[in-house]
Amino acid sequence: MREKIKLYLQSLRLERWPRSLAIIPGFIAVFILSPELLKTVNLVDLLLRLGLGFGLTWLISTANYIVNEITDAPYDKHHPQKKNRPLINNQISPVKLLFLWSLMVAISITISLLLYNTYFVFSLLALLVAGVLYNVPPVRLKDVPFLDSTVESANNPIRFLIGWYIVQTSFPPLSLLLAWWCFGNFLMIGKRVAEKKFLTEAESAGYRLSLKKYSHRMLMSFMIINGLLFVLTFSLFALKIKYHTFLLSLPFIIIYLIIFLKKSLSDPEAAEEPEKLLKNPHFAFYTLFLVVIFIIAFIFK
């Protein structure tokens, strides 16, 4: 029984919880753009709402991983590592996984309806719908070149909105939202680059249908374009809100993007799970350094 539970937990991919921390930039952005709100809120209550919001986002994200686990099973058997997943080897039941999906969605949406505003609820639903459109036939956008990474990376701005709507009900600056989307797409394309490079032609064609229509050059070009779009939209955001000191952080951000670009070409595990890069002390230190640069830019705006 215990071993069976472990197999189900493995399919939930609970170790990917750090991705739901992507709601925090949206939460922080509210106070960067409207610092006067800090005087009107109860900090303890706000942090509790942030913690609960993270939990609800994690539930929806985990529900999406269940959908991915079921719909990708025929394709994952072509992947050298993913072919060992429990569902592919008939060790667990897809019906029970769908029950868990229903339970997670029901809990998350019900609590959000009771405790959060309508915009927060719609953002959670958008995260859920994005997972269905991305994974489930006949739409299954993950099989469409360029849309595959673009739709998957849409989870970035959606999670940003979830964090934003914990506090605010107005819409955030579009340039900031687009910058966050382009940054996410940059990471997602890096994942495709690694798959194209490190999987054999037969493995990549069977595992991800969109890879058959990509060339390595197309992927690299699309990755660089999204990196440039991120720099452009972030610059527009900084200029629009007159935080010119944010522009001083751009060279350090570009270095960050170049590091990930190089990792995509040399380390398939890092490209597949970008958060694993933080286990590298040098990369973790540089990430912390980048956060400090942002804080300094904010203080001396």
SULRA-V520286 format. One record per backbone hydrogen bond with DSSP energy under -0.5 kcal/mol. NH is the residue of the N-H (numbers start at 1). CO is the residue of the C=O. E is the energy in kcal/mol with one decimal. If there is no record, write none. Layout:
NH:CO:E
NH:CO:E
This chain:
5:1:-2.2
6:2:-1.9
7:3:-1.6
8:4:-1.9
9:5:-2.6
10:6:-2.2
11:7:-1.4
12:8:-1.0
13:9:-0.6
13:10:-0.9
14:9:-0.8
16:13:-2.0
17:14:-1.4
18:15:-0.5
19:16:-1.7
20:17:-1.8
21:18:-1.5
22:19:-1.3
23:20:-1.4
24:21:-2.1
26:22:-0.5
27:23:-1.8
28:24:-2.9
29:25:-2.5
30:26:-1.1
31:27:-0.7
31:28:-0.7
32:28:-1.7
33:29:-2.4
34:30:-1.9
37:34:-2.1
38:35:-1.5
39:36:-1.3
40:37:-1.6
41:37:-0.6
43:41:-0.8
46:42:-2.7
47:43:-2.5
48:44:-2.1
49:45:-2.1
50:46:-2.1
51:47:-2.5
52:48:-2.5
53:49:-2.5
54:50:-2.4
55:51:-1.9
56:52:-2.5
57:53:-2.2
58:54:-2.5
59:55:-2.0
60:56:-1.9
61:57:-2.7
62:58:-2.6
63:59:-2.2
64:60:-2.1
65:61:-1.7
66:62:-1.6
67:63:-1.8
68:64:-2.4
69:65:-2.7
70:66:-2.1
71:67:-2.7
72:68:-2.1
73:70:-0.7
75:72:-1.5
76:72:-3.2
77:73:-1.0
78:75:-1.9
79:76:-1.8
83:79:-1.6
84:81:-1.7
85:82:-2.0
89:85:-1.3
90:87:-1.6
91:86:-2.8
92:86:-0.5
97:93:-1.6
98:94:-2.2
99:95:-1.7
100:96:-2.1
101:97:-2.2
102:98:-2.4
103:99:-2.3
104:100:-2.6
105:101:-2.4
106:102:-2.5
107:103:-2.4
108:104:-2.5
109:105:-2.6
110:106:-2.2
111:107:-2.3
112:108:-2.1
113:109:-2.3
114:110:-1.6
115:111:-2.1
116:112:-2.3
121:117:-1.8
122:118:-2.6
123:119:-1.9
124:120:-2.1
125:121:-2.4
126:122:-2.3
127:123:-1.8
128:124:-1.9
129:125:-3.0
130:126:-2.5
131:127:-1.4
132:128:-1.6
133:129:-2.9
134:130:-1.9
135:131:-1.6
136:132:-2.9
139:136:-0.6
140:136:-2.3
141:133:-2.4
142:134:-1.7
143:140:-1.7
144:141:-1.6
145:143:-0.6
147:145:-1.9
148:144:-2.2
150:146:-1.6
151:147:-2.9
152:148:-1.7
153:149:-2.7
154:151:-0.7
155:152:-1.4
156:153:-1.9
157:153:-0.6
158:154:-1.9
159:155:-2.6
160:156:-2.1
161:157:-2.4
162:158:-2.0
163:159:-2.1
164:160:-2.4
165:161:-2.9
166:163:-0.8
167:164:-1.4
168:164:-2.9
177:173:-1.9
178:174:-2.7
179:175:-2.0
180:176:-2.0
181:177:-1.9
182:178:-2.8
183:179:-2.2
184:180:-1.9
185:181:-2.5
186:182:-2.2
187:183:-1.7
188:184:-2.3
189:185:-2.6
190:186:-1.5
191:187:-1.4
192:188:-1.5
193:189:-2.6
194:190:-2.1
195:191:-2.1
196:192:-2.7
197:193:-2.0
198:194:-3.0
199:195:-1.7
204:200:-2.9
205:201:-2.1
206:202:-1.9
207:203:-2.5
208:204:-2.3
211:208:-1.3
212:209:-1.2
213:210:-1.4
214:211:-0.9
219:215:-2.1
220:216:-2.4
221:217:-2.5
222:218:-2.5
223:219:-2.4
224:220:-2.4
225:221:-2.5
226:222:-2.0
227:223:-1.9
228:224:-2.5
229:225:-2.5
230:226:-2.1
231:227:-2.0
232:228:-2.5
233:229:-2.9
234:230:-2.6
235:231:-2.0
236:232:-2.4
237:233:-2.1
238:234:-2.4
239:235:-2.5
240:236:-2.4
241:237:-2.1
242:239:-0.5
243:238:-2.4
244:242:-0.8
246:243:-1.7
247:244:-1.2
248:245:-1.1
249:246:-1.4
250:247:-1.2
253:249:-2.0
254:250:-2.8
255:251:-1.8
256:252:-1.7
257:253:-2.3
258:254:-2.4
259:255:-2.3
260:256:-1.8
261:257:-2.4
262:258:-2.3
263:259:-2.0
264:260:-2.2
265:261:-0.9
266:262:-0.7
266:263:-0.7
267:263:-3.5
271:267:-1.8
272:268:-2.1
273:269:-2.2
276:273:-2.4
277:274:-1.8
278:275:-1.4
279:276:-1.7
280:277:-1.8
281:279:-0.6
284:280:-2.9
285:281:-2.3
286:282:-2.1
287:283:-2.3
288:284:-2.2
289:285:-2.5
290:286:-2.3
291:287:-1.9
292:288:-2.2
293:289:-2.1
294:290:-2.0
295:291:-2.2
296:292:-2.6
297:293:-2.5
298:294:-2.2
299:295:-2.4
300:296:-2.4
301:298:-1.1
